[in-house]
Amino acid sequence: MQMEPIHLEKITHDNVGEIVRLRVAEEQKNFVANNDWSLIHAYLSLAEGKPVFPFGIYCGETPVGFIMIDYDNA
């Protein structure tokens, strides 16, 4: 069985809903924020000029995760 390639996609109006609907397993909930809160944080940070980069993680055409990259030059 061949697995579809994993890749990142920019979050847009077209895919934001499917990223927000993703949920982690119950035992993982204490380790990560919900994707909707993370996206709100990302876009508020972008509005303040902070360098953040939110992406959907896809296996082929299927959304399987979310990642947000940020950095601080200080």
Sequence and secondary structure as in RCSB ss.txt:
>XXXX:A:sequence
MQMEPIHLEKITHDNVGEIVRLRVAEEQKNFVANNDWSLIHAYLSLAEGKPVFPFGIYCGETPVGFIMIDYDNA
>XXXX:A:secstr
     EEEEE  TTTHHHHHT    GGGTTTS  HHHHHHHHHHHHHTT  EEEEEEEETTEEEEEEEEE    
